[in-house]
Amino acid sequence: LMRPLRGCRGRGVVVGTVTLCLAAGWALQTPGGVSLVVPQPNINATVAQNILLSVEYSCRGVATIEWKHVSSWGTTKIAEWKSGNYVNISTVYKDRVTTFENGSIQLLNVGMRDAGYYFITVTEEYGTNTYGTIIVNVYEIIYEDLHFVAVLFAFLAAVSAILICFMWLCNKSLHLFQKKTAHKLTASTTEEIELETIEC
């Protein structure tokens, strides 16, 4: 028969197990605990818009953050910085990128070439790292369609104005013609009356 442990030995096993679990958790977190959260992994933008590639990282030590852009045009390093220290932004993105302490970056005035995958790597000083990805879709504003509609509208307005002027001229000409024929009719009737009076 097995009997439950009693007394000091039972408490010792429980305390030992709890201590072991706490020590294991502490050992796992202390030299390499780095985490990364990407709240919006998919971003839709239009040309010339500013976008925020938002992330939030946490670690115990000093972290190095690196952003890269991967698209059909190739891979480009955007920026790299150490928390509280230097910020190194590549010359291609020099005037278009703003970095933030939480690891986020803002990309200004996006174009079609900015579409693609954005990879962030957060590396802790102990060598532990974590990764995140954001997909950016960039759409063109269809200026051509708007331009076509504007040109068509202007053309129709011009044609309408010409037709209105033409109708006004026709109406004036018709009135003038009617006045002349009325004047001729009155002139011919007065001639007839004069002739009749002469004959009499």
TIVEX-311300 format. One record per residue (C-alpha): residue number from 1; residue in one letter; x, y, z. Coordinates in nm, 3 decimals. Layout:
<nodes>
+-------+------+---------+---------+---------+
: mikol : sevo :      px :      py :      pz :
+-------+------+---------+---------+---------+
:   NUM :    A :       X :       Y :       Z :
...
+-------+------+---------+---------+---------+
</nodes>
This chain:
<nodes>
+-------+------+---------+---------+---------+
: mikol : sevo :      px :      py :      pz :
+-------+------+---------+---------+---------+
:     1 :    L :   0.000 :   0.000 :   0.000 :
:     2 :    M :   0.113 :   0.350 :  -0.085 :
:     3 :    R :   0.055 :   0.623 :   0.164 :
:     4 :    P :   0.058 :   0.997 :   0.094 :
:     5 :    L :   0.368 :   1.182 :   0.202 :
:     6 :    R :   0.330 :   1.362 :   0.530 :
:     7 :    G :   0.516 :   1.615 :   0.728 :
:     8 :    C :   0.838 :   1.781 :   0.625 :
:     9 :    R :   0.917 :   1.548 :   0.337 :
:    10 :    G :   0.584 :   1.630 :   0.162 :
:    11 :    R :   0.631 :   2.002 :   0.208 :
:    12 :    G :   0.991 :   1.977 :   0.095 :
:    13 :    V :   0.891 :   1.813 :  -0.234 :
:    14 :    V :   0.629 :   2.081 :  -0.304 :
:    15 :    V :   0.864 :   2.369 :  -0.215 :
:    16 :    G :   1.143 :   2.209 :  -0.416 :
:    17 :    T :   0.919 :   2.171 :  -0.724 :
:    18 :    V :   0.797 :   2.533 :  -0.703 :
:    19 :    T :   1.154 :   2.660 :  -0.655 :
:    20 :    L :   1.275 :   2.455 :  -0.950 :
:    21 :    C :   0.996 :   2.594 :  -1.176 :
:    22 :    L :   1.069 :   2.953 :  -1.071 :
:    23 :    A :   1.443 :   2.907 :  -1.124 :
:    24 :    A :   1.384 :   2.757 :  -1.470 :
:    25 :    G :   1.157 :   3.046 :  -1.567 :
:    26 :    W :   1.408 :   3.299 :  -1.438 :
:    27 :    A :   1.694 :   3.127 :  -1.622 :
:    28 :    L :   1.497 :   3.128 :  -1.949 :
:    29 :    Q :   1.409 :   3.496 :  -1.926 :
:    30 :    T :   1.722 :   3.659 :  -1.785 :
:    31 :    P :   1.989 :   3.652 :  -2.055 :
:    32 :    G :   1.776 :   3.621 :  -2.367 :
:    33 :    G :   1.420 :   3.734 :  -2.314 :
:    34 :    V :   1.329 :   3.934 :  -2.624 :
:    35 :    S :   0.974 :   3.960 :  -2.756 :
:    36 :    L :   0.816 :   4.142 :  -3.049 :
:    37 :    V :   0.455 :   4.230 :  -3.123 :
:    38 :    V :   0.334 :   4.339 :  -3.471 :
:    39 :    P :  -0.020 :   4.480 :  -3.423 :
:    40 :    Q :  -0.087 :   4.545 :  -3.795 :
:    41 :    P :   0.089 :   4.289 :  -4.018 :
:    42 :    N :  -0.085 :   4.407 :  -4.337 :
:    43 :    I :  -0.099 :   4.773 :  -4.450 :
:    44 :    N :  -0.280 :   4.917 :  -4.754 :
:    45 :    A :  -0.166 :   5.260 :  -4.873 :
:    46 :    T :  -0.203 :   5.488 :  -5.173 :
:    47 :    V :   0.078 :   5.665 :  -5.356 :
:    48 :    A :   0.222 :   5.971 :  -5.172 :
:    49 :    Q :   0.074 :   5.861 :  -4.838 :
:    50 :    N :   0.276 :   5.835 :  -4.512 :
:    51 :    I :   0.262 :   5.498 :  -4.338 :
:    52 :    L :   0.359 :   5.377 :  -3.991 :
:    53 :    L :   0.514 :   5.031 :  -3.963 :
:    54 :    S :   0.418 :   4.979 :  -3.601 :
:    55 :    V :   0.585 :   4.726 :  -3.371 :
:    56 :    E :   0.652 :   4.692 :  -3.000 :
:    57 :    Y :   0.951 :   4.503 :  -2.863 :
:    58 :    S :   1.069 :   4.430 :  -2.512 :
:    59 :    C :   1.392 :   4.282 :  -2.378 :
:    60 :    R :   1.606 :   4.294 :  -2.066 :
:    61 :    G :   1.927 :   4.410 :  -2.230 :
:    62 :    V :   2.018 :   4.657 :  -2.502 :
:    63 :    A :   1.860 :   4.565 :  -2.835 :
:    64 :    T :   1.965 :   4.629 :  -3.193 :
:    65 :    I :   1.677 :   4.689 :  -3.436 :
:    66 :    E :   1.714 :   4.631 :  -3.807 :
:    67 :    W :   1.455 :   4.691 :  -4.083 :
:    68 :    K :   1.479 :   4.550 :  -4.437 :
:    69 :    H :   1.251 :   4.584 :  -4.739 :
:    70 :    V :   1.211 :   4.288 :  -4.976 :
:    71 :    S :   1.026 :   4.325 :  -5.308 :
:    72 :    S :   1.052 :   4.218 :  -5.671 :
:    73 :    W :   1.317 :   4.492 :  -5.712 :
:    74 :    G :   1.542 :   4.328 :  -5.451 :
:    75 :    T :   1.634 :   4.356 :  -5.082 :
:    76 :    T :   1.718 :   4.694 :  -4.929 :
:    77 :    K :   1.834 :   4.766 :  -4.577 :
:    78 :    I :   1.630 :   5.057 :  -4.445 :
:    79 :    A :   1.767 :   5.131 :  -4.097 :
:    80 :    E :   1.955 :   4.987 :  -3.805 :
:    81 :    W :   1.988 :   5.129 :  -3.457 :
:    82 :    K :   2.071 :   5.037 :  -3.100 :
:    83 :    S :   1.823 :   5.142 :  -2.833 :
:    84 :    G :   1.947 :   5.464 :  -2.677 :
:    85 :    N :   2.246 :   5.488 :  -2.914 :
:    86 :    Y :   2.318 :   5.541 :  -3.283 :
:    87 :    V :   2.065 :   5.539 :  -3.569 :
:    88 :    N :   2.194 :   5.436 :  -3.910 :
:    89 :    I :   1.949 :   5.501 :  -4.197 :
:    90 :    S :   2.044 :   5.394 :  -4.550 :
:    91 :    T :   2.098 :   5.673 :  -4.805 :
:    92 :    V :   1.801 :   5.554 :  -5.016 :
:    93 :    Y :   1.566 :   5.622 :  -4.723 :
:    94 :    K :   1.756 :   5.913 :  -4.561 :
:    95 :    D :   1.483 :   6.179 :  -4.594 :
:    96 :    R :   1.187 :   5.939 :  -4.588 :
:    97 :    V :   1.222 :   5.738 :  -4.266 :
:    98 :    T :   1.162 :   5.829 :  -3.903 :
:    99 :    T :   1.262 :   5.579 :  -3.633 :
:   100 :    F :   1.097 :   5.533 :  -3.293 :
:   101 :    E :   1.227 :   5.392 :  -2.963 :
:   102 :    N :   0.971 :   5.107 :  -2.963 :
:   103 :    G :   1.117 :   4.976 :  -3.292 :
:   104 :    S :   0.855 :   5.127 :  -3.525 :
:   105 :    I :   0.940 :   5.329 :  -3.835 :
:   106 :    Q :   0.741 :   5.581 :  -4.035 :
:   107 :    L :   0.783 :   5.581 :  -4.413 :
:   108 :    L :   0.701 :   5.911 :  -4.585 :
:   109 :    N :   0.563 :   5.966 :  -4.934 :
:   110 :    V :   0.533 :   5.602 :  -5.041 :
:   111 :    G :   0.552 :   5.501 :  -5.406 :
:   112 :    M :   0.476 :   5.185 :  -5.600 :
:   113 :    R :   0.832 :   5.059 :  -5.536 :
:   114 :    D :   0.763 :   5.066 :  -5.160 :
:   115 :    A :   0.518 :   4.776 :  -5.185 :
:   116 :    G :   0.646 :   4.445 :  -5.052 :
:   117 :    Y :   0.762 :   4.278 :  -4.731 :
:   118 :    Y :   0.918 :   4.468 :  -4.442 :
:   119 :    F :   1.126 :   4.254 :  -4.206 :
:   120 :    I :   1.228 :   4.367 :  -3.860 :
:   121 :    T :   1.495 :   4.185 :  -3.658 :
:   122 :    V :   1.540 :   4.265 :  -3.290 :
:   123 :    T :   1.870 :   4.128 :  -3.155 :
:   124 :    E :   1.953 :   4.141 :  -2.785 :
:   125 :    E :   2.309 :   4.198 :  -2.667 :
:   126 :    Y :   2.326 :   3.836 :  -2.550 :
:   127 :    G :   2.267 :   3.718 :  -2.907 :
:   128 :    T :   1.898 :   3.624 :  -2.886 :
:   129 :    N :   1.685 :   3.762 :  -3.167 :
:   130 :    T :   1.327 :   3.769 :  -3.287 :
:   131 :    Y :   1.167 :   3.857 :  -3.620 :
:   132 :    G :   0.854 :   4.027 :  -3.750 :
:   133 :    T :   0.703 :   4.089 :  -4.092 :
:   134 :    I :   0.470 :   4.357 :  -4.228 :
:   135 :    I :   0.322 :   4.337 :  -4.580 :
:   136 :    V :   0.264 :   4.673 :  -4.749 :
:   137 :    N :   0.037 :   4.708 :  -5.052 :
:   138 :    V :   0.058 :   5.040 :  -5.242 :
:   139 :    Y :  -0.217 :   5.141 :  -5.485 :
:   140 :    E :  -0.212 :   5.416 :  -5.746 :
:   141 :    I :  -0.476 :   5.688 :  -5.745 :
:   142 :    I :  -0.632 :   5.658 :  -6.090 :
:   143 :    Y :  -0.563 :   6.013 :  -6.208 :
:   144 :    E :  -0.602 :   5.904 :  -6.572 :
:   145 :    D :  -0.971 :   5.819 :  -6.522 :
:   146 :    L :  -1.034 :   6.145 :  -6.337 :
:   147 :    H :  -0.850 :   6.336 :  -6.608 :
:   148 :    F :  -1.059 :   6.167 :  -6.879 :
:   149 :    V :  -1.384 :   6.252 :  -6.695 :
:   150 :    A :  -1.273 :   6.615 :  -6.650 :
:   151 :    V :  -1.178 :   6.649 :  -7.018 :
:   152 :    L :  -1.505 :   6.486 :  -7.128 :
:   153 :    F :  -1.704 :   6.717 :  -6.899 :
:   154 :    A :  -1.522 :   7.025 :  -7.035 :
:   155 :    F :  -1.581 :   6.906 :  -7.393 :
:   156 :    L :  -1.953 :   6.849 :  -7.332 :
:   157 :    A :  -1.983 :   7.190 :  -7.163 :
:   158 :    A :  -1.815 :   7.357 :  -7.462 :
:   159 :    V :  -2.041 :   7.174 :  -7.711 :
:   160 :    S :  -2.346 :   7.272 :  -7.505 :
:   161 :    A :  -2.235 :   7.637 :  -7.502 :
:   162 :    I :  -2.179 :   7.632 :  -7.880 :
:   163 :    L :  -2.523 :   7.474 :  -7.939 :
:   164 :    I :  -2.691 :   7.731 :  -7.714 :
:   165 :    C :  -2.517 :   8.015 :  -7.903 :
:   166 :    F :  -2.614 :   7.857 :  -8.237 :
:   167 :    M :  -2.979 :   7.824 :  -8.128 :
:   168 :    W :  -2.979 :   8.187 :  -8.007 :
:   169 :    L :  -2.837 :   8.304 :  -8.344 :
:   170 :    C :  -3.093 :   8.094 :  -8.532 :
:   171 :    N :  -3.372 :   8.243 :  -8.322 :
:   172 :    K :  -3.245 :   8.598 :  -8.385 :
:   173 :    S :  -3.213 :   8.529 :  -8.760 :
:   174 :    L :  -3.564 :   8.386 :  -8.767 :
:   175 :    H :  -3.702 :   8.698 :  -8.595 :
:   176 :    L :  -3.516 :   8.924 :  -8.838 :
:   177 :    F :  -3.643 :   8.722 :  -9.134 :
:   178 :    Q :  -4.000 :   8.736 :  -9.003 :
:   179 :    K :  -3.972 :   9.114 :  -8.956 :
:   180 :    K :  -3.843 :   9.161 :  -9.312 :
:   181 :    T :  -4.117 :   8.945 :  -9.465 :
:   182 :    A :  -4.378 :   9.123 :  -9.255 :
:   183 :    H :  -4.238 :   9.459 :  -9.368 :
:   184 :    K :  -4.239 :   9.345 :  -9.734 :
:   185 :    L :  -4.596 :   9.222 :  -9.697 :
:   186 :    T :  -4.712 :   9.549 :  -9.551 :
:   187 :    A :  -4.522 :   9.738 :  -9.823 :
:   188 :    S :  -4.683 :   9.528 : -10.101 :
:   189 :    T :  -5.033 :   9.566 :  -9.952 :
:   190 :    T :  -4.990 :   9.941 :  -9.929 :
:   191 :    E :  -4.874 :   9.942 : -10.295 :
:   192 :    E :  -5.185 :   9.744 : -10.390 :
:   193 :    I :  -5.404 :   9.987 : -10.201 :
:   194 :    E :  -5.232 :  10.280 : -10.372 :
:   195 :    L :  -5.278 :  10.114 : -10.713 :
:   196 :    E :  -5.644 :  10.053 : -10.642 :
:   197 :    T :  -5.696 :  10.415 : -10.544 :
:   198 :    I :  -5.513 :  10.530 : -10.860 :
:   199 :    E :  -5.731 :  10.308 : -11.075 :
:   200 :    C :  -6.038 :  10.446 : -10.915 :
+-------+------+---------+---------+---------+
</nodes>
